[in-house]
């Protein structure tokens, strides 16, 4: 199976982590290839000529791009184990809605927290916390967004947990103080090997953020 499945990725990418978690949940073996985003490989440019971005899953020589589409593909192809999307059409649509919300809001707000300063950063922090509180409402009293088992929305959101310390140190705040339920959910997810062994260490994320800040002249 490893020869049939190749993942072009970047270790600290939240989007790449999603794919790694999904593959681990399904027990799919694969070949991991780390990309240098400053000097992208010919294979990446060939397999994703439109956006030229990671992650790219190559299955039997055919590329699938964009992390949420890849996760759905994995769920459909390896459907005999650990279903990620609900079988009910309405619940499936809802899961896709919230995963899209995470893509549009959490990633953007988190990025602005470490890229901005002053008032702009404060606005980003407030928006980020408001988004997490809304997600806490969706989680409710369930152990996972998917119910009793890890699901599509969980896979979409959990990689950002690796970025929480970088957001906190950049913005001088503690996410758990405002959103304890989300942090408890993340810790619950981290008890699963499929998650803890797939996510990048926060230290690695911090290293990248510091490098990016220096490059952008932020600090």
N, C-alpha and C positions, 0 to 999 in steps of 0.2 A: 504493500500500500504506500509506503514512503516514497517509492520511485514514481508513483502515479500522482502524488500530491506534493506540490512545492509552494511554500509561502515566502513571498518577497515582503520584507518587513523592516521596521526600525524599532529597536528594543523598547524605547520609552513612549512610543506612539499609542495614545489611547485607542485609536482606531485599529491598530494592529493587535493590541491586547485583546480586543473583542474576538477577533478571529481565533487567536490562540486559545482563549477560554472555550469557545464553541467547539473547536477541534478536540480539546481535552475532554469536554463533557461527552462527546460522541466516541471517544477512544480511537480517534483516527490518527494513524502515524503519518508523519510528513517530513519533508526536508525543509529545514529553516535556512533562509538566506538573508543575512543582514545587509541592508542597503546603506551606502554612503549617500546621504541626501544632497551633499555638496558635489558629488561626482557620481551621478546615477548610472547604473549598469546598462549595458546595451539590452539585456533581457528585460529590464523594467520598462525601458523606453519602447521596446517592441511590444510588450504585453499590455501596456497601458499608454498607447500613443496619444490619447486625447488629453488626459489630465496629468500623466507622467508622475503619479503619486503612488505611495504605498498605502495600505496593503494591497497586494494582488495575490489571489489564490490561483494556482495553475493546476488544473485537474485533467490528467490525460492530455496534456499539451494545450488545453484551452483555458484562457484567462477569465477570471471573474474579478471585477473591480468594485470599489466602494464597500466599506466595511459592513454596513447593514444588509446590503444585497448578498455579500459573501456569507454572512451568518444565516440568512434565509436559505441560501443555496445548500449550505452544509446541513441544515435541518431537513431539507427535502431529500437530499441524496442519501444521507445516513439516517434514515427515519426509524430504524429498528431500535434505537437507544436514545434515552434522554431527550424527548421532544421539547423544543424551545418555544415554538409558537403554539397558541391554543388551537384546538380542533374546531371550536365554535367560530363561525365567520365574524360575528360581532366582536367577540373578545380578541380575535386576531387583528381586526381593524383597530381596536383600541390600543393593543400592544404596539402596533406600527405607529400610531399617532404619538404615543409617549416616547418611543425611541427617536422619532423625528424631532420631538420637542427637545430632547436631551442633546441631539446633534446641533440644533439651532441656538439653544440658550446656554446650556452648561458649558460647552466648549468655548463659546464666544465670551461669556462673562468671566470664566476662569482665566482665559488668555489676557483679558483687559486688566485683571487684578495684578498680574506680574509685569505687564507692559506699561502700565500707566502709573501716575503719581497724583497726589493731591486730591482735588475734587473729583476728577475723572475716576480715580481708583476707588474712592468712597462710593461713588455711584455704582461701579461695577460690583463691589462687595455687597451692597444692599440688594442689587438685582440678583446676584448669585444666591444669596441666602433666601430671598423670596422664591426663587425657582426651586431650591431644595425643599422649602417648606411645602410648596405645592405638590412636590413629589412625595413628601411624607404623607400628605393627605391621601394620595393614590395608593400608597403602601398600606395604610390603615394598620390593622392588627395582624396582617399576614406576615409570615416569616420572610417571604420573598414576593416581589412584584408578580411573579408567576404563580403565586399561591403557596402550596406546600413544597414546591420544587423550584429550582433555579429556572428562570425563563428568559424570553427574548429581551424584555426591558431590563432585567438584572444584568444580562450580558452587555447591553448597551451602556449602562451607567457605571458598573463596578470599576472599569479601568481608570476612571477619574479619581478614584480613591488613592491611587498612587501619586496623584498630583496634589492632593489636599495639603500635605505639608509645605509644598512649594507655594501654593496660594496663601497659606497661613503666614509663612515667614515673610513673604513679599508684602502682604496686606496688614500684618500685625493684628491678627484676629484668630479666634478659635471657632472652627465650624461646629464642634460638638456643643458649644454653649448655646447656640441658636437652633441646631438641628440634631438633637441627640438620637432621634429615631433613625435618621439616615446613617449615622456613624455606627449605631448598633447593628443595623442591617448589613453594613459593609463588613463589620467584624464577623458577622455570621457567615457571609459569603466567603470570607478568607479562611474559614475552617474547612472549606472544600479544597482538596488538592488541585482540582481542575482550575480553580481560581488562583490560589496562593502561588502555585508553580508557574502560572502563566503571566502574572502581572510583574511589571518592572519594579525593582526596589525604589522606594521614594528617594533614596540617596542618589540614584542614577538620574532621576528626574531633576533633582536639585542641581546636580552638576550641569545638566543641559541648560536649565533656566539661568544659572549664573553666567554661563558662556554666552547665551543669547542676550542677556542684559548688557554684558560687556560689549558685544558686537554692535548692539543698538545704541550704546552710549547712555543707558538708563542709570547705571551705577558705576 
